Amino acid sequence: MDVGFLGLGRMGRPMALNLVRAGHRVRVWNRTREAAASLREAGAEPVESPAEAFRGDVAVTMLADDAALRSVIVEGGVLDQGQRPAIHVGMSTISVALARDLAALHARAGVAYLSAPVFGRPDVAEAGKLTIVAAGPEEAIARAQPLLDAMGARTWPFGTEPARANAVKLAGNFLVVNAVAAMGEAAALVEAHGVPGADLLDLMTNTIFASPVYKGYGASIAAGRYEPPGFGLSLGAKDIRLALAAGEAARVPMPLASLLRDGLIEAIAHGDGDKDLAALARVAARRSGRVK
């Protein structure tokens, strides 16, 4: 397929490379030109503007947040240009509200819009094993499936309304942040009673909590390994804010999310915003007086 890929951060870069390896023609764009140029040797085609990438059979966006996506797609006017893609696959973690706005804007422009946010860290993206949550027109999902298969291990469909996929993604990230916060508090508890937190986490993540999220983040917490970030703490804070907004819009109270938001703000205030989400465990350690 003729694919345009916009956004080459820690997740976007390996995803775009997997599309190249799968034999697709991939035009790549990033705000930082060097990021796009660095993929030339791998077979991608760097372009100078979002408009040049947003055309062909399918355009894929993997931009940082609502503001970035709105700036490029809405304010940038790419939906109004003469050459537009048949399908836009939005893979960023964005608000439910923006997903609804984008679906309406794309419908007016005659471009099929598919929300397909992902679960997985950069190493999972590199392996092409992302979990992809997809919602949008059935024919668009079917047509984009070869691309999704090149980037992910499995695509989970959630209906024809794109915003549903974004609601699922925010709910999933809410669960991930809860897991990290819980491990941090549990480790602080046992350490206050003379048990190394790493020993507790080793036990739990190899028995009743033997899942990728607990094992991966648990190992980082146990080792105090918070850099380089796989999933940045500040991005986790953004996602919790979006989850709270989605809950409020639908009149769904989320008291646990409110507590997580405060803990994330505290972590950012202590300089941990650029660290991995696992650094959220330091909040419980500080509150218990075990670290400063």
FIGU-107678 format. One record per residue (C-alpha): residue in three letters; residue number from 1; x, y, z; chain. Coordinates in steps of 0.001 Angstrom, whole numbers. Layout:
N
{"ala",NUM,{X,Y,Z},"A"}
...
//
This chain:
292
{"met",1,{0,0,0},"A"}
{"asp",2,{907,3658,-359},"A"}
{"val",3,{1114,4822,3262},"A"}
{"gly",4,{1829,8146,4909},"A"}
{"phe",5,{3079,8003,8507},"A"}
{"leu",6,{3032,11125,10701},"A"}
{"gly",7,{4801,11099,14071},"A"}
{"leu",8,{8124,9322,14618},"A"}
{"gly",9,{8589,9343,18366},"A"}
{"arg",10,{9577,6388,20543},"A"}
{"met",11,{6511,4467,19364},"A"}
{"gly",12,{5965,5851,15873},"A"}
{"arg",13,{9455,5175,14584},"A"}
{"pro",14,{9431,1372,15069},"A"}
{"met",15,{5836,1190,13852},"A"}
{"ala",16,{6739,2967,10617},"A"}
{"leu",17,{9780,730,10162},"A"}
{"asn",18,{7622,-2365,10489},"A"}
{"leu",19,{5407,-1069,7686},"A"}
{"val",20,{8503,-600,5509},"A"}
{"arg",21,{9688,-4123,6325},"A"}
{"ala",22,{6255,-5467,5375},"A"}
{"gly",23,{6798,-4129,1866},"A"}
{"his",24,{4636,-1016,1899},"A"}
{"arg",25,{5640,2310,392},"A"}
{"val",26,{5898,4558,3452},"A"}
{"arg",27,{6242,8332,3351},"A"}
{"val",28,{7261,9648,6783},"A"}
{"trp",29,{6928,13056,8394},"A"}
{"asn",30,{7930,14382,11797},"A"}
{"arg",31,{8157,17866,13295},"A"}
{"thr",32,{11881,17227,13644},"A"}
{"arg",33,{13211,16681,10135},"A"}
{"glu",34,{16136,14591,11341},"A"}
{"ala",35,{13761,11941,12685},"A"}
{"ala",36,{12230,11427,9247},"A"}
{"ala",37,{15556,11673,7380},"A"}
{"ser",38,{17047,8963,9581},"A"}
{"leu",39,{14595,6421,8143},"A"}
{"arg",40,{15678,6964,4528},"A"}
{"glu",41,{18283,4192,4606},"A"}
{"ala",42,{15662,1759,5907},"A"}
{"gly",43,{13532,2398,2818},"A"}
{"ala",44,{11096,5055,4011},"A"}
{"glu",45,{10567,8276,2034},"A"}
{"pro",46,{10966,11421,4190},"A"}
{"val",47,{8662,14294,3221},"A"}
{"glu",48,{8756,17936,4208},"A"}
{"ser",49,{5171,18577,5262},"A"}
{"pro",50,{2150,16847,6813},"A"}
{"ala",51,{264,17486,3565},"A"}
{"glu",52,{2754,15335,1625},"A"}
{"ala",53,{2316,12477,4095},"A"}
{"phe",54,{-1452,12798,4432},"A"}
{"arg",55,{-2362,11197,1104},"A"}
{"gly",56,{-2232,7837,-668},"A"}
{"asp",57,{-4157,4726,344},"A"}
{"val",58,{-3818,5190,4095},"A"}
{"ala",59,{-2400,7863,6385},"A"}
{"val",60,{-1336,6839,9892},"A"}
{"thr",61,{-891,9331,12722},"A"}
{"met",62,{1051,8593,15904},"A"}
{"leu",63,{1321,12069,17418},"A"}
{"ala",64,{1839,12919,21077},"A"}
{"asp",65,{-1488,14324,22219},"A"}
{"asp",66,{-4680,16174,21370},"A"}
{"ala",67,{-2877,19449,20720},"A"}
{"ala",68,{-393,17909,18283},"A"}
{"leu",69,{-3052,15979,16382},"A"}
{"arg",70,{-5399,18949,16219},"A"}
{"ser",71,{-2571,21195,15014},"A"}
{"val",72,{-1576,18858,12194},"A"}
{"ile",73,{-4915,17466,11037},"A"}
{"val",74,{-7436,20186,11844},"A"}
{"glu",75,{-5566,23484,11952},"A"}
{"gly",76,{-3078,22285,9343},"A"}
{"gly",77,{-5878,21932,6816},"A"}
{"val",78,{-4830,18570,5425},"A"}
{"leu",79,{-8446,17426,5218},"A"}
{"asp",80,{-9134,20286,2823},"A"}
{"gln",81,{-6320,19584,367},"A"}
{"gly",82,{-6966,18115,-3049},"A"}
{"gln",83,{-5060,14884,-2431},"A"}
{"arg",84,{-6337,13045,616},"A"}
{"pro",85,{-5957,9445,1782},"A"}
{"ala",86,{-8822,7002,1485},"A"}
{"ile",87,{-8406,6135,5174},"A"}
{"his",88,{-6890,7896,8156},"A"}
{"val",89,{-5803,5540,10949},"A"}
{"gly",90,{-5387,7535,14159},"A"}
{"met",91,{-3169,5558,16554},"A"}
{"ser",92,{-2442,8276,19117},"A"}
{"thr",93,{-3820,8234,22653},"A"}
{"ile",94,{-6262,11130,22509},"A"}
{"ser",95,{-9442,12293,24206},"A"}
{"val",96,{-12810,10772,23454},"A"}
{"ala",97,{-14064,14270,22609},"A"}
{"leu",98,{-11396,14842,19953},"A"}
{"ala",99,{-12027,11397,18468},"A"}
{"arg",100,{-15687,12330,17995},"A"}
{"asp",101,{-14731,15665,16422},"A"}
{"leu",102,{-12315,13951,14042},"A"}
{"ala",103,{-14906,11389,12986},"A"}
{"ala",104,{-17312,14193,12039},"A"}
{"leu",105,{-14630,16215,10219},"A"}
{"his",106,{-13462,13205,8239},"A"}
{"ala",107,{-17007,12281,7266},"A"}
{"arg",108,{-17495,15745,5795},"A"}
{"ala",109,{-14182,15463,3927},"A"}
{"gly",110,{-15004,12028,2520},"A"}
{"val",111,{-12123,10297,4326},"A"}
{"ala",112,{-12786,7155,6366},"A"}
{"tyr",113,{-11570,7630,9948},"A"}
{"leu",114,{-10400,4689,12015},"A"}
{"ser",115,{-9286,4996,15647},"A"}
{"ala",116,{-6625,2389,16424},"A"}
{"pro",117,{-4708,3248,19616},"A"}
{"val",118,{-2194,706,20874},"A"}
{"phe",119,{-1039,-988,24052},"A"}
{"gly",120,{2669,-1736,24352},"A"}
{"arg",121,{6004,-91,24997},"A"}
{"pro",122,{8694,740,22395},"A"}
{"asp",123,{10285,-2726,22582},"A"}
{"val",124,{6889,-4294,21843},"A"}
{"ala",125,{6437,-1872,18940},"A"}
{"glu",126,{9847,-2872,17562},"A"}
{"ala",127,{8818,-6527,17650},"A"}
{"gly",128,{5557,-5761,15828},"A"}
{"lys",129,{3596,-7221,18749},"A"}
{"leu",130,{1425,-4281,19782},"A"}
{"thr",131,{-2126,-4834,20960},"A"}
{"ile",132,{-4295,-2665,18713},"A"}
{"val",133,{-7777,-1459,19645},"A"}
{"ala",134,{-9746,-525,16530},"A"}
{"ala",135,{-13092,1158,15960},"A"}
{"gly",136,{-14503,2649,12786},"A"}
{"pro",137,{-16186,1629,9538},"A"}
{"glu",138,{-15903,-2116,9024},"A"}
{"glu",139,{-14656,-1725,5462},"A"}
{"ala",140,{-11932,679,6647},"A"}
{"ile",141,{-10747,-1786,9288},"A"}
{"ala",142,{-10672,-4571,6707},"A"}
{"arg",143,{-8716,-2480,4212},"A"}
{"ala",144,{-6222,-1285,6842},"A"}
{"gln",145,{-5818,-4734,8402},"A"}
{"pro",146,{-2567,-5622,6572},"A"}
{"leu",147,{-989,-2497,8076},"A"}
{"leu",148,{-2323,-3266,11535},"A"}
{"asp",149,{-1018,-6830,11211},"A"}
{"ala",150,{2456,-5499,10399},"A"}
{"met",151,{2485,-3415,13574},"A"}
{"gly",152,{557,-5553,16035},"A"}
{"ala",153,{65,-9076,17317},"A"}
{"arg",154,{-3715,-8759,17356},"A"}
{"thr",155,{-6394,-6214,16503},"A"}
{"trp",156,{-9362,-6025,18865},"A"}
{"pro",157,{-12428,-4454,17165},"A"}
{"phe",158,{-14840,-2334,19227},"A"}
{"gly",159,{-17519,-1323,16766},"A"}
{"thr",160,{-18046,1317,14134},"A"}
{"glu",161,{-17852,4451,16301},"A"}
{"pro",162,{-14165,5523,16412},"A"}
{"ala",163,{-14381,7135,19863},"A"}
{"arg",164,{-15086,3747,21445},"A"}
{"ala",165,{-11504,2663,20777},"A"}
{"asn",166,{-10220,5782,22518},"A"}
{"ala",167,{-12449,5142,25535},"A"}
{"val",168,{-11045,1607,25750},"A"}
{"lys",169,{-7483,2889,25461},"A"}
{"leu",170,{-7974,5429,28268},"A"}
{"ala",171,{-9617,2803,30462},"A"}
{"gly",172,{-6688,466,29831},"A"}
{"asn",173,{-4094,3095,30683},"A"}
{"phe",174,{-6066,3926,33835},"A"}
{"leu",175,{-5651,276,34859},"A"}
{"val",176,{-1918,372,34061},"A"}
{"val",177,{-1324,3476,36199},"A"}
{"asn",178,{-3362,1902,39004},"A"}
{"ala",179,{-1117,-1172,38878},"A"}
{"val",180,{2065,894,39116},"A"}
{"ala",181,{739,2996,41993},"A"}
{"ala",182,{-435,-119,43863},"A"}
{"met",183,{2958,-1799,43507},"A"}
{"gly",184,{4653,1324,44811},"A"}
{"glu",185,{2449,1474,47900},"A"}
{"ala",186,{2783,-2272,48532},"A"}
{"ala",187,{6577,-2047,48299},"A"}
{"ala",188,{6630,896,50712},"A"}
{"leu",189,{4492,-1075,53167},"A"}
{"val",190,{6729,-4143,53333},"A"}
{"glu",191,{9906,-2059,53410},"A"}
{"ala",192,{8575,-307,56514},"A"}
{"his",193,{8464,-3767,58094},"A"}
{"gly",194,{11967,-4785,57087},"A"}
{"val",195,{11163,-6671,53887},"A"}
{"pro",196,{12881,-5531,50667},"A"}
{"gly",197,{10269,-4241,48259},"A"}
{"ala",198,{12054,-6035,45439},"A"}
{"asp",199,{11434,-9374,47163},"A"}
{"leu",200,{7709,-8700,47441},"A"}
{"leu",201,{7493,-7670,43800},"A"}
{"asp",202,{9459,-10741,42710},"A"}
{"leu",203,{6960,-12943,44543},"A"}
{"met",204,{3832,-11185,43322},"A"}
{"thr",205,{4854,-10768,39690},"A"}
{"asn",206,{5807,-14419,39394},"A"}
{"thr",207,{2639,-15769,41020},"A"}
{"ile",208,{-757,-14100,41316},"A"}
{"phe",209,{222,-11002,39291},"A"}
{"ala",210,{2250,-12699,36568},"A"}
{"ser",211,{1175,-10416,33723},"A"}
{"pro",212,{3220,-8182,31395},"A"}
{"val",213,{2247,-4922,33125},"A"}
{"tyr",214,{3047,-6140,36632},"A"}
{"lys",215,{6190,-8008,35586},"A"}
{"gly",216,{7572,-5182,33451},"A"}
{"tyr",217,{6855,-2264,35750},"A"}
{"gly",218,{7473,-4368,38845},"A"}
{"ala",219,{10992,-5165,37651},"A"}
{"ser",220,{11654,-1473,37007},"A"}
{"ile",221,{10379,-498,40455},"A"}
{"ala",222,{12409,-3243,42136},"A"}
{"ala",223,{15594,-2103,40380},"A"}
{"gly",224,{14859,1623,40725},"A"}
{"arg",225,{15248,1778,36946},"A"}
{"tyr",226,{13280,4745,35639},"A"}
{"glu",227,{15309,5787,32606},"A"}
{"pro",228,{15118,5702,29669},"A"}
{"pro",229,{11334,5993,29731},"A"}
{"gly",230,{9278,3443,27859},"A"}
{"phe",231,{6009,5096,28799},"A"}
{"gly",232,{6756,8530,30208},"A"}
{"leu",233,{5232,9539,33527},"A"}
{"ser",234,{4042,12865,32115},"A"}
{"leu",235,{2209,10974,29358},"A"}
{"gly",236,{567,8840,32027},"A"}
{"ala",237,{-588,12029,33732},"A"}
{"lys",238,{-2043,13237,30434},"A"}
{"asp",239,{-3952,9992,29964},"A"}
{"ile",240,{-5427,10098,33467},"A"}
{"arg",241,{-6612,13653,32818},"A"}
{"leu",242,{-8258,12446,29613},"A"}
{"ala",243,{-9874,9515,31443},"A"}
{"leu",244,{-11280,11873,34071},"A"}
{"ala",245,{-12639,14164,31357},"A"}
{"ala",246,{-14276,11225,29579},"A"}
{"gly",247,{-15771,10070,32858},"A"}
{"glu",248,{-17127,13503,33690},"A"}
{"ala",249,{-18654,13892,30227},"A"}
{"ala",250,{-20529,10604,30678},"A"}
{"arg",251,{-21310,11224,34395},"A"}
{"val",252,{-19070,8368,35521},"A"}
{"pro",253,{-17331,9145,38835},"A"}
{"met",254,{-13706,7978,38913},"A"}
{"pro",255,{-12422,8581,42453},"A"}
{"leu",256,{-9398,6319,41965},"A"}
{"ala",257,{-8410,8278,38866},"A"}
{"ser",258,{-8567,11484,40911},"A"}
{"leu",259,{-6136,10004,43449},"A"}
{"leu",260,{-3832,8882,40654},"A"}
{"arg",261,{-3899,12353,39103},"A"}
{"asp",262,{-2743,13886,42382},"A"}
{"gly",263,{34,11316,42740},"A"}
{"leu",264,{1223,11953,39206},"A"}
{"ile",265,{1210,15714,39792},"A"}
{"glu",266,{3265,15110,42931},"A"}
{"ala",267,{5757,12998,40982},"A"}
{"ile",268,{6073,15681,38306},"A"}
{"ala",269,{6548,18344,41006},"A"}
{"his",270,{9505,16302,42320},"A"}
{"gly",271,{11131,16233,38881},"A"}
{"asp",272,{10044,12770,37715},"A"}
{"gly",273,{7897,13850,34758},"A"}
{"asp",274,{10490,12806,32165},"A"}
{"lys",275,{11097,9429,33806},"A"}
{"asp",276,{9306,6156,33145},"A"}
{"leu",277,{5849,5658,34616},"A"}
{"ala",278,{7440,3223,37083},"A"}
{"ala",279,{8814,6285,38889},"A"}
{"leu",280,{5295,6811,40229},"A"}
{"ala",281,{6352,4286,42885},"A"}
{"arg",282,{8618,6991,44323},"A"}
{"val",283,{5525,8893,45476},"A"}
{"ala",284,{4641,6192,48010},"A"}
{"ala",285,{8292,5899,49048},"A"}
{"arg",286,{8508,9656,49683},"A"}
{"arg",287,{5240,9726,51575},"A"}
{"ser",288,{6503,6956,53867},"A"}
{"gly",289,{9745,8833,54506},"A"}
{"arg",290,{11912,6213,52830},"A"}
{"val",291,{13281,8500,50112},"A"}
{"lys",292,{13400,12255,49719},"A"}
//
